Amino acid sequence: MTELFQKIGTSEFYIISDLKLDFFGNRDNKYKPLVNSYKKLEKIVGNNTYKEAFYFDITELNDFIEILFWITRCDTSVSGYIWLFDKNEKLQIHLCKYGNIHLTEFGNEELTENVLTSLGWAIIDGQEFDNFTEDGKIKGRKLKL
């Protein structure tokens, strides 16, 4: 992802959700990768609850992507859509429960299919599926009742 953002010349980002729900969601879910992501998020926000947007630079990108990956994958209590925008609003990214990146570019299209594939990205045309399991089940995904 870092290469992608360097390609469009951006290094500052926002994360915002469609609903003002707690980014920490279901703390009763003990799936280790999710628990570790929540620990990282606690260090970032200095609390165990957070319902606002984030602003950060490219040096924190890997941590935020890891946190978002596990939250959207395993915690159905968080907002259904959490978006990452670059500061200049050229690009919007949404990680889905399957771990796929949904990318929307605004204005001049720089990230063509050729550019994306040259950066190692695969374009999904058709039905999405889980890329990390054979049976399509998402390990650690729980609904809080």
Secondary structure, 3 states (H helix, E strand, C coil): CHHHHHHCCCCEEEEEECCCCCCCCCCCCCCHHHHHHHHHHHHHHCCCCCCCCEEEEHHHHHHHHHHHHHHHHHECCCCCCEEEEECCCCEEEEECCCCCEEEEECCCCCCCHHHHHHCCCCCCCCCCCCCCCCCCCCCCCECCC
